[in-house]
Amino acid sequence: MYKSSTRSFPVYDSLRKAIIEQALKPGVKLPEDSIGETFSVSRTTVRNALVRLDAEGLVDLQPNRGASVADPTIEEAHDIFEMRQCLEREVMQRLCKMDSKPIVKALKAHLAEEQKYLDVDTTRSIRLAGEFHILLAELTGSKILANYVNEIVSRCSLVLARFAQAHSAQCGLEEHTEIIAAIEAGDADRATSRMHTHLHGVQDRALLNPDDDDKDNVSDILARYVTHNS
């Protein structure tokens, strides 16, 4: 198991956020020297962060070839969404057997954050949408389930960055509201159905797009995460 270090965590956290928020696109090279300069850390520290991200499937780290943001194939994309359906179905089943009051309170607080950044901060809005699903899993109290959902949601962000067409964040917000309502009612069948429909909607938007040739400089992108690591 990967053991994190105090020095490598800020680099890991910033890289992860940049990938999840789709600022760093699939296939983009991640040179250790320039990343080290951006964060004022050694290449060894950067390497530790990249190794951890590689273990999570967000980075592709190849011997003698360096690191790049993972670039999933269409076959992998379908597999990821199928696995996500299975995991989130289990999350819905578990939550609907629990006391809904603290669960709904936490979810509505997160939903308010999603609403706050809707049409204001696209990158943060993307991350918050994914973190809603991670929060659902965390609220089950199962660390194992939460870890699996965290990883699969992160990989879905890569799929969307690689294949997805533009879509309205408002649509996702409305679907999250419906899921909360079903959990609040303790209706496992409705919660599962709403989640199934929601994830299928996300998957349907993950259609092959022409490659985007707009390649931003990695250092410029990550510089925004050095001081805004929140």
N, C-alpha and C positions, 0 to 999 in steps of 0.2 A: 504494500500500500504506500502511496506517495505521502511523504511527510513534508508539510509546508514549513517555510522559514519566515521569520518576521520580516526580513528584507525583501523576500520574493513576493510576499502577499500583495502589496500595493501594485506591483507590476502585473501579477496574475489577475487581480480584481479589475484593473483598468482594461487589460486586454480582453478579458471575458465580457465586460460591459460593452466595449467597442464592437465586439463580434455579435453579441445578442441584440444590440441596438442597430445592427446592420451598417455601422459606420465603416467597419472593415469587412469587405465583401469576400465571399468564398474564392479561394485561389490566390488571394493577395499574399505576396511574400512578406515574411516577418524577420527581417535581418536583425540578428542579435546586437550588432554594434550600434546601429542607429537607435534601437529601442533602449539600449543601455545608456546612450547619450541623452535621450529624452528624459529618462527617469533618474539620471545621475547615479547609476548602479553598474556593477561589473557584468560582464557577459555571463559569468557563472550564475549570477542571480537571475538574469533574464532566462537562462537555460532552464533553471529550476521551475520557473513559471511556465515555460513552454512545455516541459515534460508533463506537468500537471494537466495542462489544457489538452495535450495529446491523449492522456489517459481518459479524459472526458469526451473525447471525440470531436472537440472543437478545433483542434489544430492537427495538421499532418506533419509529423517530424520525421524526416528521412536522413539516415546516415550520409554524410558527405554532400547532402543536397540542401540542408537547412530546413527551416520551418515555413509553413504557409497556412492560411486559414483553410480548414477542411472544405472540400468541394464535393458534396454528395452527388451520386448518380441518381437518375430518375428511379431506378430499381430500389436503391437504398431509401429514397424519399417515400416510396409506397410502403416499404417495410417499417420505416419509422412511424408513419401515421397509423399503421395497423397495430403496432405495439402500444402506441399512445392510447388508442381506443380501449385496449384491454386494461391498461393501468388506470385510466381515469374512470372507467366503469367501476372498478374496485373502490376507488376513492368515493364515488357517489354512494355506493352501497353502504360503506362504512359510516360516512357522515350522517346519513339518514337514520342510522340506528342510535345516534348520540344526541345529547342535549343540544338543541339547535340555537339556543339564545347566544352563548358566547361565540359560536361559529358564525352566525349571521352578523353579529356585531363587528367581528374582525373583517368579514368579507365586505360589509357595507362601508367600512372605513377605507378599505383598499379601493373599492369602487369609486369613492369620492375623490381619491387621488387620480384615478384613471380619468374621471370627468374633468378634473382640474387642468390636466395637461393635454386634453383632447383639443386638437387644432392649434395648440400653442407650442408644444415641444414634441415633434414627431418621434425623435429617437427615444425619448423617455417614455412616450406613450406606447411605443412598441415593446419596450422592456416591461412596463407595468402590466401590459396585457398578458405577457407570458408569466409574470410573477403571480398573477391571480391564480393560475393553475397550480403553481408551486405552493402557494399558501393553502389552497384546498387540501393538498396532500399532507402538508405539515399539520393541519388541524385534525387529521385522523389520529395523530399521536404516534404514528409508525415512522421511525427514522428510515427504515429500509425502503418503505413505499415512497417517502418523501425524496430520498436520494435518487431512486429510479425515475420518478416524475421530473425531478430537477434536470437530470441528464437528458431525458427524452424531449422535454420542452426546449432545452437549449439547442438540441440538434434540429428541432423543428424550425427554430429561428434561422438556422443555416439553410434549410430547405426553402424557406420563404424568401430569403435573400437571394438564393440562386434561381428559383423558378417562378416565384409569385408575381402575379399581375397586381397593379395598384388596387387597393380596396379601401373602403371607408372604415375608419376606426370606430365610428358611431355604431356600425353594425355589430361589432364585437362587444361593445359596451352594453347594448340592448340584450344580447344573448347572455352575457354574464349576469345581468339583472334577472333574467328568467330562471337561470340556474339557481341563484340565491333564493328566489321565491319558492322553488320546488324543495330546496333543502329546508327552508323555514317551515314548510308544510309537512315535512317528514315523509314526502312522497318519493320513495326510491325509484319507482318506475318512471315517474315524470322527470325526476332529476337526471336519471340515466338517459332518457330519451332526449332531453334538452341538450345534454352534453354530447351525445352521439351526433345530433343535428349540427351543433356548433362546430365540432371538430371536422365533420364532413364539409361544412362551409369553408373552413380554413383550408382543407385539403383541395377543394375544388378551385380555390384561388391559386393554388400552387401549380400553375401551368407554365409550360416552357416559354420563357421570354427570350428575345434576342439578347446576346451578351451585351452588357453595359460597358462601353469603352471608357467611361469616365473614371479614371483611376487616380484617386487622391494620394498624396504622399503620406506614407505610414506615419512618419514623424509628426507631420502637421495634424493628422487625425488624433494621434495619441496625446499630443500636447494639450488637447482639450480635456483629457482625462486626468492629467497630472494634478490640476488644481480643483477639478470638479469631480472628485472620486467619491460621490455620494449617491 
